[in-house]
Amino acid sequence: MSIYSLTMGFVEPKLEKSVKLHLAKIHARGATWIYGKNHIFSGILRLLGLDSERCAMVMVVHRTASGQKVRDAIRQAHVEARKKGGLAFTLPLSEVLGIRRMEEEAGIVVDKGDSSMNKQLIMIIVDKNRGDDIIDAAQQAGAPGATVLHGHGSGAEKVKHFVHLEIEPEKEIVMIVAAQEKTKTIIDGIRSVINFDAPNTGILFTLDISDWMESGRQ
């Protein structure tokens, strides 16, 4: 079983502040927020409270044992706002860089598990303008391609203030799908340009892909 997991929650943007407060209460080290638009095709999504036009996705990397606490924090924000529960789920991570430096414990080794999948998703979250460095390094290491998304972080240690307003750092999320046998080489290439052991540099994790489809293939 992996030591670390990723919890993803989908909420209305106006609940973001409340979710942040509840995550801070359980000492969640930080979160990344991405914004999008809902396209409703099912009445089930309306029952889950995901029928607003705009949505916010929060991603939190945490100890696997804390998954229920993180999901409860997201749920509690909805309860207080008298909103339906939204949607949150937790996924085990294959490998994590950049979170163990935030912990005081030493000698922890992440169990990669016994994956039989032949592809993995490498996801890297860094400050704005670092994505190009990562893409160049990943390409040189054999990555077939990458997708970059934009968001912002809410880690308490990174929030700055200007005229009593909180200025949160903009983030870039780089996603790379690669064959499992190439994942380590690509990660090593990325580590050559990003020192994940240094403070406030970013985080990298991998997820096993259970099914895969390319355009024209399945």
Z-matrix of the N, CA and C atoms (Angstrom, degrees):
N
C 1 1.467
C 2 1.521 1 109.42
N 3 1.329 2 117.07 1 136.27
C 4 1.453 3 120.92 2 -178.89
C 5 1.525 4 111.28 3 -70.33
N 6 1.316 5 117.18 4 144.97
C 7 1.458 6 121.93 5 177.93
C 8 1.530 7 110.98 6 -72.33
N 9 1.337 8 116.02 7 -32.71
C 10 1.458 9 120.54 8 -175.88
C 11 1.516 10 111.63 9 -114.54
N 12 1.341 11 115.17 10 152.03
C 13 1.460 12 121.85 11 177.83
C 14 1.520 13 109.61 12 -138.41
N 15 1.319 14 114.95 13 166.17
C 16 1.460 15 122.58 14 176.58
C 17 1.520 16 108.45 15 -118.12
N 18 1.333 17 116.32 16 125.28
C 19 1.455 18 120.43 17 173.27
C 20 1.520 19 108.18 18 -106.59
N 21 1.328 20 115.33 19 130.18
C 22 1.461 21 122.44 20 178.28
C 23 1.516 22 108.19 21 -116.77
N 24 1.314 23 116.33 22 130.19
C 25 1.452 24 121.20 23 179.06
C 26 1.513 25 111.12 24 -126.51
N 27 1.323 26 116.93 25 143.43
C 28 1.459 27 122.46 26 178.94
C 29 1.522 28 107.79 27 -116.07
N 30 1.321 29 116.54 28 119.13
C 31 1.459 30 121.34 29 -174.03
C 32 1.525 31 109.70 30 -136.55
N 33 1.329 32 115.83 31 166.77
C 34 1.456 33 120.09 32 171.51
C 35 1.522 34 108.58 33 -71.50
N 36 1.338 35 118.30 34 138.99
C 37 1.475 36 120.05 35 -177.53
C 38 1.520 37 113.87 36 -54.68
N 39 1.334 38 118.08 37 -32.68
C 40 1.461 39 119.48 38 -177.51
C 41 1.532 40 112.64 39 -69.67
N 42 1.328 41 117.44 40 -11.99
C 43 1.467 42 120.53 41 177.43
C 44 1.527 43 112.04 42 -93.28
N 45 1.321 44 117.81 43 1.74
C 46 1.464 45 120.30 44 -175.45
C 47 1.527 46 111.72 45 -58.38
N 48 1.320 47 117.73 46 -46.65
C 49 1.464 48 120.33 47 -177.51
C 50 1.525 49 111.01 48 -60.32
N 51 1.327 50 116.88 49 -42.09
C 52 1.462 51 120.66 50 -179.92
C 53 1.524 52 111.23 51 -65.70
N 54 1.343 53 116.85 52 -41.68
C 55 1.463 54 120.05 53 177.71
C 56 1.522 55 110.59 54 -61.27
N 57 1.330 56 117.02 55 -41.87
C 58 1.469 57 120.86 56 179.00
C 59 1.521 58 111.26 57 -59.37
N 60 1.339 59 116.34 58 -43.02
C 61 1.457 60 120.35 59 -179.27
C 62 1.528 61 111.14 60 -63.25
N 63 1.323 62 116.94 61 -41.91
C 64 1.462 63 120.21 62 -179.22
C 65 1.533 64 111.03 63 -71.12
N 66 1.328 65 117.77 64 -33.83
C 67 1.471 66 119.94 65 175.44
C 68 1.525 67 110.37 66 -66.96
N 69 1.345 68 116.52 67 -36.99
C 70 1.469 69 119.79 68 178.56
C 71 1.522 70 111.00 69 -65.15
N 72 1.326 71 117.22 70 -34.57
C 73 1.468 72 120.59 71 -179.58
C 74 1.522 73 112.27 72 -64.02
N 75 1.343 74 116.99 73 -29.82
C 76 1.465 75 119.59 74 179.36
C 77 1.526 76 110.76 75 -98.07
N 78 1.346 77 115.55 76 11.05
C 79 1.464 78 122.44 77 175.75
C 80 1.530 79 112.48 78 63.76
N 81 1.334 80 116.33 79 33.92
C 82 1.460 81 119.46 80 171.49
C 83 1.520 82 107.60 81 -64.27
N 84 1.333 83 117.26 82 129.83
C 85 1.453 84 121.24 83 -169.43
C 86 1.517 85 114.00 84 -70.87
N 87 1.283 86 118.65 85 -20.97
C 88 1.454 87 120.44 86 -178.29
C 89 1.516 88 110.06 87 168.66
N 90 1.303 89 115.47 88 163.31
C 91 1.459 90 120.46 89 -179.54
C 92 1.519 91 108.70 90 -145.63
N 93 1.316 92 115.42 91 156.26
C 94 1.455 93 121.55 92 175.23
C 95 1.525 94 108.37 93 -118.38
N 96 1.329 95 115.55 94 134.21
C 97 1.460 96 121.22 95 -176.23
C 98 1.522 97 110.34 96 -114.13
N 99 1.319 98 116.13 97 136.19
C 100 1.455 99 123.22 98 176.83
C 101 1.525 100 107.49 99 -130.00
N 102 1.333 101 116.23 100 141.14
C 103 1.455 102 120.06 101 -177.04
C 104 1.523 103 111.28 102 -111.80
N 105 1.321 104 115.45 103 147.52
C 106 1.452 105 119.72 104 -179.22
C 107 1.515 106 111.32 105 -155.49
N 108 1.313 107 114.79 106 -167.61
C 109 1.458 108 122.24 107 -178.86
C 110 1.512 109 109.20 108 -125.52
N 111 1.315 110 115.58 109 134.43
C 112 1.461 111 120.44 110 179.13
C 113 1.526 112 111.34 111 -80.96
N 114 1.309 113 115.85 112 140.94
C 115 1.464 114 122.61 113 170.55
C 116 1.520 115 106.24 114 -121.96
N 117 1.294 116 117.47 115 109.38
C 118 1.462 117 122.41 116 -170.76
C 119 1.524 118 109.95 117 -91.93
N 120 1.338 119 115.94 118 116.49
C 121 1.459 120 121.54 119 177.57
C 122 1.531 121 111.62 120 -115.88
N 123 1.325 122 116.61 121 -5.61
C 124 1.454 123 119.21 122 -172.91
C 125 1.515 124 110.89 123 -140.10
N 126 1.323 125 115.89 124 140.46
C 127 1.454 126 120.73 125 175.66
C 128 1.515 127 112.32 126 -65.33
N 129 1.348 128 117.39 127 -22.34
C 130 1.461 129 120.69 128 179.06
C 131 1.522 130 110.28 129 -62.10
N 132 1.348 131 117.73 130 -39.39
C 133 1.456 132 120.64 131 179.39
C 134 1.527 133 111.08 132 -63.33
N 135 1.319 134 116.11 133 -35.25
C 136 1.462 135 118.33 134 176.87
C 137 1.525 136 110.58 135 -66.53
N 138 1.311 137 117.22 136 -38.57
C 139 1.460 138 120.71 137 177.66
C 140 1.523 139 111.33 138 -63.88
N 141 1.350 140 116.49 139 -30.32
C 142 1.462 141 120.93 140 178.88
C 143 1.524 142 112.39 141 -81.92
N 144 1.319 143 116.97 142 -2.74
C 145 1.453 144 119.85 143 -179.43
C 146 1.506 145 113.50 144 81.01
N 147 1.317 146 117.77 145 24.08
C 148 1.457 147 121.78 146 -178.21
C 149 1.521 148 111.57 147 -109.98
N 150 1.342 149 116.36 148 35.36
C 151 1.450 150 119.79 149 -175.57
C 152 1.522 151 113.40 150 -101.55
N 153 1.338 152 118.41 151 6.63
C 154 1.462 153 119.69 152 175.64
C 155 1.522 154 108.93 153 -75.94
N 156 1.324 155 116.24 154 156.04
C 157 1.464 156 119.58 155 -175.61
C 158 1.519 157 111.47 156 -67.45
N 159 1.325 158 117.69 157 -40.66
C 160 1.455 159 121.68 158 -179.16
C 161 1.519 160 110.03 159 -102.04
N 162 1.313 161 115.91 160 150.00
C 163 1.460 162 119.59 161 178.50
C 164 1.524 163 109.03 162 -140.90
N 165 1.310 164 115.67 163 158.26
C 166 1.460 165 122.45 164 175.15
C 167 1.522 166 107.81 165 -123.78
N 168 1.315 167 116.72 166 136.37
C 169 1.457 168 120.92 167 176.63
C 170 1.522 169 108.23 168 -110.76
N 171 1.317 170 116.73 169 127.25
C 172 1.458 171 121.94 170 176.81
C 173 1.521 172 108.73 171 -109.77
N 174 1.329 173 116.54 172 135.56
C 175 1.458 174 122.15 173 178.52
C 176 1.528 175 108.72 174 -121.52
N 177 1.328 176 116.32 175 126.83
C 178 1.459 177 122.14 176 -179.87
C 179 1.524 178 109.32 177 -128.32
N 180 1.319 179 117.82 178 124.67
C 181 1.458 180 122.37 179 173.25
C 182 1.523 181 107.58 180 -94.82
N 183 1.326 182 117.14 181 131.83
C 184 1.467 183 120.46 182 -172.40
C 185 1.528 184 109.93 183 -154.15
N 186 1.331 185 115.09 184 170.92
C 187 1.461 186 119.68 185 171.35
C 188 1.524 187 108.75 186 -62.21
N 189 1.321 188 116.52 187 139.02
C 190 1.459 189 120.95 188 -177.61
C 191 1.529 190 111.62 189 -54.81
N 192 1.311 191 116.96 190 -37.47
C 193 1.461 192 120.90 191 -178.36
C 194 1.521 193 112.65 192 -65.10
N 195 1.329 194 117.76 193 -17.27
C 196 1.464 195 121.38 194 -177.53
C 197 1.525 196 112.76 195 -94.73
N 198 1.324 197 117.87 196 4.74
C 199 1.461 198 120.84 197 -176.03
C 200 1.514 199 113.58 198 -55.93
N 201 1.333 200 117.28 199 -44.07
C 202 1.462 201 120.03 200 -178.74
C 203 1.522 202 110.95 201 -64.36
N 204 1.330 203 117.08 202 -38.81
C 205 1.463 204 120.49 203 179.42
C 206 1.526 205 111.15 204 -63.14
N 207 1.330 206 116.84 205 -41.01
C 208 1.464 207 120.43 206 -179.80
C 209 1.531 208 110.06 207 -66.39
N 210 1.321 209 116.62 208 -44.94
C 211 1.466 210 119.12 209 178.89
C 212 1.524 211 111.06 210 -63.96
N 213 1.341 212 116.83 211 -38.51
C 214 1.466 213 120.46 212 178.59
C 215 1.528 214 111.16 213 -64.79
N 216 1.338 215 116.89 214 -35.62
C 217 1.465 216 120.38 215 178.88
C 218 1.518 217 110.27 216 -63.62
N 219 1.315 218 116.91 217 -41.89
C 220 1.462 219 121.00 218 177.75
C 221 1.523 220 110.43 219 -66.30
N 222 1.323 221 115.28 220 -41.42
C 223 1.472 222 119.86 221 -179.87
C 224 1.531 223 110.90 222 -65.60
N 225 1.337 224 117.39 223 -39.75
C 226 1.463 225 120.78 224 -176.86
C 227 1.520 226 111.94 225 -63.07
N 228 1.319 227 116.90 226 -34.17
C 229 1.465 228 120.17 227 177.27
C 230 1.528 229 110.37 228 -61.79
N 231 1.330 230 116.39 229 -37.00
C 232 1.466 231 120.26 230 177.71
C 233 1.525 232 110.97 231 -70.73
N 234 1.323 233 116.96 232 -39.56
C 235 1.467 234 120.87 233 -179.32
C 236 1.521 235 109.98 234 -61.22
N 237 1.318 236 116.48 235 -46.03
C 238 1.465 237 119.87 236 -178.16
C 239 1.526 238 112.03 237 -65.84
N 240 1.315 239 116.42 238 -31.99
C 241 1.464 240 120.32 239 179.04
C 242 1.527 241 111.69 240 -87.62
N 243 1.342 242 116.33 241 2.32
C 244 1.460 243 122.17 242 -178.26
C 245 1.523 244 111.06 243 56.65
N 246 1.324 245 114.17 244 40.80
C 247 1.451 246 121.70 245 176.62
C 248 1.522 247 108.89 246 -108.02
N 249 1.315 248 116.37 247 159.71
C 250 1.455 249 120.27 248 174.80
C 251 1.526 250 108.99 249 -65.97
N 252 1.325 251 115.91 250 164.37
C 253 1.451 252 122.02 251 -165.62
C 254 1.502 253 118.47 252 -68.28
N 255 1.333 254 119.43 253 -8.96
C 256 1.451 255 118.73 254 -177.93
C 257 1.517 256 110.83 255 67.77
N 258 1.316 257 115.59 256 -159.24
C 259 1.456 258 120.54 257 -177.60
C 260 1.525 259 108.91 258 -139.56
N 261 1.316 260 116.90 259 130.11
C 262 1.460 261 121.82 260 176.10
C 263 1.518 262 108.29 261 -146.31
N 264 1.327 263 116.97 262 139.35
C 265 1.448 264 120.45 263 178.49
C 266 1.527 265 109.19 264 -145.85
N 267 1.322 266 115.42 265 160.65
C 268 1.460 267 122.11 266 -175.04
C 269 1.516 268 110.16 267 -122.84
N 270 1.340 269 116.13 268 136.86
C 271 1.458 270 122.62 269 -179.74
C 272 1.529 271 109.53 270 -124.94
N 273 1.330 272 117.96 271 139.11
C 274 1.467 273 120.12 272 175.49
C 275 1.525 274 110.25 273 -71.75
N 276 1.314 275 116.90 274 144.62
C 277 1.456 276 122.17 275 179.19
C 278 1.517 277 110.64 276 -103.63
N 279 1.327 278 116.38 277 140.12
C 280 1.455 279 121.29 278 -178.89
C 281 1.520 280 111.50 279 -76.91
N 282 1.317 281 116.57 280 -40.84
C 283 1.465 282 120.88 281 -177.63
C 284 1.518 283 108.63 282 -152.54
N 285 1.332 284 116.92 283 143.47
C 286 1.456 285 121.40 284 -178.10
C 287 1.519 286 109.77 285 -134.41
N 288 1.324 287 116.42 286 132.95
C 289 1.463 288 122.88 287 171.06
C 290 1.519 289 107.81 288 -123.45
N 291 1.331 290 116.75 289 139.15
C 292 1.449 291 120.09 290 173.72
C 293 1.506 292 115.58 291 98.91
N 294 1.342 293 118.89 292 -1.67
C 295 1.463 294 119.89 293 177.62
C 296 1.528 295 111.55 294 -108.64
N 297 1.320 296 116.71 295 -30.97
C 298 1.463 297 118.43 296 -179.35
C 299 1.517 298 112.05 297 -65.19
N 300 1.344 299 117.70 298 -26.75
C 301 1.454 300 120.28 299 177.25
C 302 1.523 301 110.96 300 -65.27
N 303 1.337 302 117.76 301 -21.71
C 304 1.453 303 121.49 302 -179.67
C 305 1.527 304 111.80 303 -85.94
N 306 1.304 305 117.09 304 -5.57
C 307 1.455 306 120.42 305 -177.95
C 308 1.515 307 110.18 306 -105.60
N 309 1.286 308 116.76 307 151.47
C 310 1.458 309 121.57 308 -178.12
C 311 1.524 310 111.99 309 -86.97
N 312 1.301 311 116.78 310 -15.77
C 313 1.452 312 119.76 311 -179.05
C 314 1.521 313 110.37 312 -71.84
N 315 1.291 314 116.92 313 151.09
C 316 1.462 315 121.64 314 -178.59
C 317 1.523 316 109.93 315 -121.52
N 318 1.331 317 114.60 316 157.25
C 319 1.452 318 120.24 317 174.22
C 320 1.505 319 114.69 318 73.55
N 321 1.338 320 118.21 319 23.84
C 322 1.459 321 121.22 320 -179.52
C 323 1.523 322 109.18 321 -89.37
N 324 1.311 323 116.84 322 131.01
C 325 1.460 324 122.12 323 178.05
C 326 1.519 325 108.18 324 -117.75
N 327 1.305 326 116.30 325 127.34
C 328 1.460 327 120.12 326 -179.55
C 329 1.522 328 109.74 327 -76.50
N 330 1.302 329 115.78 328 126.79
C 331 1.461 330 121.62 329 177.06
C 332 1.513 331 109.02 330 -77.98
N 333 1.309 332 118.11 331 118.03
C 334 1.452 333 121.74 332 -178.00
C 335 1.525 334 112.64 333 -78.78
N 336 1.327 335 116.60 334 -11.89
C 337 1.453 336 118.50 335 178.74
C 338 1.516 337 112.32 336 79.45
N 339 1.310 338 115.56 337 -179.60
C 340 1.467 339 121.70 338 -178.74
C 341 1.522 340 110.14 339 -109.65
N 342 1.309 341 115.88 340 64.61
C 343 1.454 342 119.91 341 -176.11
C 344 1.519 343 111.27 342 -72.76
N 345 1.314 344 115.73 343 137.46
C 346 1.457 345 120.72 344 175.64
C 347 1.534 346 110.40 345 -109.64
N 348 1.347 347 117.17 346 8.25
C 349 1.450 348 120.80 347 -179.51
C 350 1.521 349 109.54 348 -76.18
N 351 1.322 350 116.33 349 149.57
C 352 1.457 351 118.68 350 -178.10
C 353 1.519 352 113.40 351 -100.98
N 354 1.336 353 118.12 352 -0.80
C 355 1.449 354 121.50 353 174.68
C 356 1.522 355 110.60 354 -134.49
N 357 1.334 356 115.10 355 151.52
C 358 1.450 357 120.50 356 178.67
C 359 1.518 358 109.88 357 -134.99
N 360 1.331 359 115.39 358 152.73
C 361 1.455 360 121.99 359 172.58
C 362 1.516 361 108.04 360 -99.97
N 363 1.326 362 116.42 361 121.88
C 364 1.462 363 121.94 362 173.53
C 365 1.520 364 106.66 363 -99.10
N 366 1.314 365 116.84 364 123.36
C 367 1.461 366 121.09 365 -179.92
C 368 1.524 367 108.82 366 -120.96
N 369 1.328 368 116.44 367 128.59
C 370 1.451 369 122.35 368 -178.83
C 371 1.519 370 108.61 369 -125.16
N 372 1.332 371 117.30 370 128.74
C 373 1.457 372 122.76 371 178.35
C 374 1.526 373 108.13 372 -115.65
N 375 1.324 374 116.67 373 118.19
C 376 1.464 375 122.02 374 -177.55
C 377 1.526 376 109.36 375 -137.97
N 378 1.338 377 115.72 376 170.78
C 379 1.450 378 119.87 377 175.89
C 380 1.526 379 110.53 378 -66.29
N 381 1.322 380 114.80 379 157.03
C 382 1.459 381 121.10 380 -179.95
C 383 1.526 382 111.15 381 -54.55
N 384 1.318 383 116.10 382 144.18
C 385 1.469 384 125.75 383 177.78
C 386 1.528 385 113.46 384 79.35
N 387 1.337 386 118.43 385 4.34
C 388 1.459 387 120.23 386 173.88
C 389 1.523 388 111.25 387 -98.27
N 390 1.330 389 116.96 388 -11.52
C 391 1.457 390 120.62 389 -176.88
C 392 1.519 391 113.34 390 -61.13
N 393 1.335 392 117.36 391 -38.03
C 394 1.467 393 120.07 392 -178.99
C 395 1.526 394 111.27 393 -63.27
N 396 1.342 395 116.70 394 -39.62
C 397 1.469 396 120.05 395 178.13
C 398 1.526 397 110.75 396 -60.94
N 399 1.327 398 115.41 397 -41.44
C 400 1.463 399 120.62 398 -179.06
C 401 1.528 400 110.49 399 -66.70
N 402 1.321 401 116.42 400 -44.20
C 403 1.463 402 119.93 401 -179.01
C 404 1.523 403 111.03 402 -62.97
N 405 1.333 404 117.34 403 -43.41
C 406 1.464 405 120.84 404 178.63
C 407 1.528 406 111.01 405 -60.51
N 408 1.340 407 116.03 406 -44.69
C 409 1.463 408 120.04 407 -179.23
C 410 1.521 409 111.12 408 -66.74
N 411 1.337 410 116.63 409 -40.47
C 412 1.457 411 120.69 410 -179.38
C 413 1.528 412 110.62 411 -66.50
N 414 1.322 413 116.39 412 -39.53
C 415 1.462 414 120.01 413 179.41
C 416 1.525 415 110.73 414 -63.71
N 417 1.328 416 116.87 415 -43.62
C 418 1.456 417 120.62 416 178.50
C 419 1.524 418 111.45 417 -63.56
N 420 1.347 419 116.13 418 -26.61
C 421 1.462 420 120.48 419 -179.44
C 422 1.527 421 112.16 420 -88.44
N 423 1.343 422 117.33 421 1.18
C 424 1.458 423 119.96 422 175.58
C 425 1.502 424 116.51 423 104.86
N 426 1.344 425 119.00 424 9.55
C 427 1.458 426 120.54 425 178.23
C 428 1.526 427 110.05 426 -66.13
N 429 1.325 428 118.12 427 135.48
C 430 1.472 429 120.45 428 -177.81
C 431 1.518 430 113.71 429 -75.38
N 432 1.324 431 117.89 430 -16.98
C 433 1.454 432 121.31 431 -178.56
C 434 1.515 433 110.23 432 170.72
N 435 1.325 434 117.47 433 175.57
C 436 1.460 435 121.52 434 -179.20
C 437 1.517 436 110.00 435 -154.54
N 438 1.320 437 115.84 436 154.84
C 439 1.456 438 122.71 437 174.67
C 440 1.519 439 107.76 438 -122.91
N 441 1.342 440 116.82 439 136.60
C 442 1.464 441 121.69 440 -179.22
C 443 1.524 442 109.09 441 -116.27
N 444 1.339 443 115.97 442 127.41
C 445 1.459 444 122.77 443 174.40
C 446 1.528 445 108.42 444 -114.94
N 447 1.320 446 116.00 445 160.88
C 448 1.463 447 120.66 446 -179.16
C 449 1.523 448 109.76 447 -119.86
N 450 1.322 449 115.33 448 139.39
C 451 1.454 450 120.88 449 179.16
C 452 1.511 451 109.13 450 -155.25
N 453 1.340 452 116.51 451 -161.42
C 454 1.456 453 119.79 452 173.57
C 455 1.509 454 109.49 453 -145.19
N 456 1.314 455 114.69 454 156.33
C 457 1.456 456 120.35 455 -177.01
C 458 1.507 457 111.54 456 -97.29
N 459 1.348 458 115.43 457 164.11
C 460 1.461 459 119.89 458 177.20
C 461 1.512 460 111.33 459 -135.64
N 462 1.339 461 117.19 460 28.24
C 463 1.455 462 120.25 461 175.29
C 464 1.512 463 109.63 462 -69.32
N 465 1.318 464 117.12 463 130.38
C 466 1.463 465 120.39 464 -173.38
C 467 1.523 466 112.19 465 -60.44
N 468 1.343 467 116.64 466 -31.33
C 469 1.450 468 118.96 467 -175.89
C 470 1.515 469 112.40 468 -72.87
N 471 1.345 470 118.30 469 -9.94
C 472 1.451 471 120.78 470 -175.95
C 473 1.526 472 113.00 471 -109.03
N 474 1.319 473 118.06 472 -6.74
C 475 1.458 474 120.38 473 -176.13
C 476 1.523 475 110.16 474 -74.48
N 477 1.330 476 116.54 475 129.19
C 478 1.445 477 122.27 476 176.75
C 479 1.526 478 108.97 477 -111.32
N 480 1.331 479 116.50 478 162.72
C 481 1.451 480 120.08 479 -178.52
C 482 1.526 481 110.42 480 -122.64
N 483 1.313 482 116.11 481 140.67
C 484 1.463 483 122.44 482 177.08
C 485 1.514 484 107.24 483 -143.33
N 486 1.334 485 116.69 484 116.11
C 487 1.459 486 122.28 485 -176.89
C 488 1.529 487 110.35 486 51.26
N 489 1.333 488 115.35 487 46.10
C 490 1.468 489 123.35 488 176.90
C 491 1.527 490 113.60 489 66.04
N 492 1.323 491 117.61 490 12.55
C 493 1.455 492 121.09 491 175.18
C 494 1.518 493 109.20 492 -105.04
N 495 1.316 494 116.94 493 141.37
C 496 1.456 495 120.99 494 177.34
C 497 1.522 496 109.41 495 -80.62
N 498 1.330 497 116.45 496 125.65
C 499 1.453 498 121.98 497 177.10
C 500 1.520 499 107.30 498 -107.95
N 501 1.312 500 117.26 499 110.92
C 502 1.452 501 121.17 500 -176.13
C 503 1.523 502 110.21 501 -98.41
N 504 1.322 503 117.78 502 142.85
C 505 1.469 504 120.86 503 -176.04
C 506 1.521 505 112.22 504 -68.16
N 507 1.328 506 115.46 505 135.97
C 508 1.458 507 119.61 506 174.58
C 509 1.521 508 109.64 507 -74.19
N 510 1.315 509 115.76 508 145.29
C 511 1.457 510 121.58 509 -176.23
C 512 1.524 511 110.93 510 -122.07
N 513 1.311 512 114.69 511 154.09
C 514 1.453 513 121.72 512 169.82
C 515 1.518 514 107.56 513 -119.52
N 516 1.317 515 115.87 514 133.08
C 517 1.464 516 121.98 515 179.26
C 518 1.523 517 107.26 516 -112.30
N 519 1.315 518 115.81 517 115.01
C 520 1.465 519 121.76 518 -179.40
C 521 1.530 520 108.23 519 -102.66
N 522 1.323 521 116.80 520 127.13
C 523 1.463 522 121.54 521 -179.75
C 524 1.520 523 109.19 522 -120.03
N 525 1.316 524 115.36 523 130.13
C 526 1.467 525 122.21 524 -178.70
C 527 1.521 526 108.79 525 -130.34
N 528 1.312 527 117.48 526 126.33
C 529 1.464 528 122.07 527 173.10
C 530 1.524 529 107.41 528 -101.21
N 531 1.318 530 116.56 529 127.02
C 532 1.463 531 120.04 530 -176.23
C 533 1.512 532 110.25 531 -145.37
N 534 1.315 533 115.39 532 158.21
C 535 1.461 534 120.73 533 174.09
C 536 1.523 535 108.54 534 -62.83
N 537 1.333 536 115.99 535 143.40
C 538 1.457 537 120.20 536 -174.80
C 539 1.526 538 112.35 537 -58.23
N 540 1.338 539 116.87 538 -35.45
C 541 1.461 540 118.35 539 -177.64
C 542 1.530 541 112.37 540 -71.71
N 543 1.345 542 117.33 541 -13.07
C 544 1.467 543 120.54 542 178.50
C 545 1.521 544 113.10 543 -100.61
N 546 1.330 545 116.47 544 -8.65
C 547 1.456 546 120.21 545 -173.75
C 548 1.519 547 112.63 546 -59.23
N 549 1.330 548 117.50 547 -47.19
C 550 1.463 549 120.21 548 -177.23
C 551 1.527 550 111.12 549 -61.49
N 552 1.334 551 117.38 550 -42.06
C 553 1.460 552 120.74 551 179.90
C 554 1.523 553 111.10 552 -62.80
N 555 1.328 554 116.20 553 -41.48
C 556 1.465 555 120.36 554 179.24
C 557 1.524 556 110.55 555 -65.85
N 558 1.331 557 117.19 556 -43.55
C 559 1.460 558 120.55 557 179.04
C 560 1.525 559 110.76 558 -62.65
N 561 1.329 560 116.95 559 -41.77
C 562 1.461 561 120.09 560 177.63
C 563 1.523 562 110.93 561 -60.38
N 564 1.340 563 116.46 562 -39.13
C 565 1.455 564 120.14 563 177.35
C 566 1.519 565 111.98 564 -63.45
N 567 1.330 566 116.36 565 -41.85
C 568 1.468 567 120.60 566 178.56
C 569 1.527 568 110.61 567 -65.78
N 570 1.322 569 117.14 568 -38.82
C 571 1.466 570 120.73 569 179.86
C 572 1.517 571 111.80 570 -65.77
N 573 1.327 572 117.32 571 -19.93
C 574 1.467 573 119.40 572 178.81
C 575 1.524 574 111.93 573 -71.85
N 576 1.344 575 117.38 574 -18.08
C 577 1.467 576 120.02 575 179.52
C 578 1.527 577 112.52 576 -115.35
N 579 1.334 578 117.94 577 -13.22
C 580 1.465 579 121.74 578 178.36
C 581 1.520 580 109.02 579 -128.99
N 582 1.323 581 117.66 580 122.37
C 583 1.462 582 122.27 581 176.51
C 584 1.524 583 108.24 582 -92.32
N 585 1.317 584 116.62 583 95.01
C 586 1.459 585 120.57 584 -176.16
C 587 1.527 586 112.99 585 -69.97
N 588 1.330 587 117.31 586 -12.84
C 589 1.463 588 120.06 587 178.39
C 590 1.523 589 111.90 588 -81.57
N 591 1.337 590 117.54 589 -14.62
C 592 1.463 591 121.13 590 178.38
C 593 1.523 592 109.60 591 -81.26
N 594 1.323 593 117.73 592 152.60
C 595 1.473 594 120.65 593 -179.02
C 596 1.524 595 112.05 594 -63.88
N 597 1.321 596 115.20 595 142.94
C 598 1.467 597 122.92 596 171.07
C 599 1.528 598 113.80 597 55.85
N 600 1.322 599 116.25 598 40.88
C 601 1.463 600 119.38 599 179.41
C 602 1.523 601 112.22 600 -103.53
N 603 1.323 602 117.35 601 -31.27
C 604 1.456 603 119.96 602 -179.31
C 605 1.515 604 110.79 603 142.45
N 606 1.318 605 114.46 604 -172.14
C 607 1.460 606 120.52 605 -179.10
C 608 1.520 607 108.29 606 -145.98
N 609 1.309 608 116.11 607 145.26
C 610 1.464 609 123.09 608 177.36
C 611 1.514 610 108.20 609 -129.95
N 612 1.331 611 116.26 610 136.86
C 613 1.468 612 119.45 611 173.55
C 614 1.513 613 109.11 612 -148.57
N 615 1.315 614 115.78 613 161.27
C 616 1.456 615 121.33 614 -179.38
C 617 1.523 616 110.01 615 -123.00
N 618 1.317 617 114.82 616 150.49
C 619 1.462 618 122.46 617 177.20
C 620 1.518 619 109.14 618 -129.89
N 621 1.319 620 116.51 619 137.68
C 622 1.457 621 120.43 620 174.22
C 623 1.525 622 109.60 621 -72.91
N 624 1.314 623 116.72 622 138.96
C 625 1.458 624 122.43 623 177.29
C 626 1.522 625 108.62 624 -100.87
N 627 1.334 626 115.78 625 120.05
C 628 1.463 627 119.45 626 -174.28
C 629 1.521 628 112.47 627 -85.25
N 630 1.326 629 117.26 628 -21.06
C 631 1.455 630 120.43 629 178.67
C 632 1.519 631 106.94 630 -147.72
N 633 1.325 632 115.66 631 156.48
C 634 1.443 633 119.11 632 -171.27
C 635 1.523 634 110.39 633 -148.71
N 636 1.334 635 116.27 634 136.64
C 637 1.450 636 120.52 635 176.41
C 638 1.514 637 108.71 636 -143.08
N 639 1.328 638 116.31 637 132.28
C 640 1.460 639 121.56 638 172.05
C 641 1.523 640 107.78 639 -110.74
N 642 1.311 641 115.54 640 161.69
C 643 1.456 642 120.23 641 178.71
C 644 1.531 643 109.61 642 -59.03
N 645 1.343 644 115.74 643 120.54
C 646 1.449 645 120.03 644 -179.06
C 647 1.516 646 113.38 645 86.38
N 648 1.370 647 116.22 646 -3.07
C 649 1.468 648 118.98 647 179.10
C 650 1.523 649 108.80 648 -133.09
N 651 1.324 650 114.72 649 166.23
C 652 1.457 651 119.19 650 176.31
C 653 1.507 652 109.72 651 -153.33
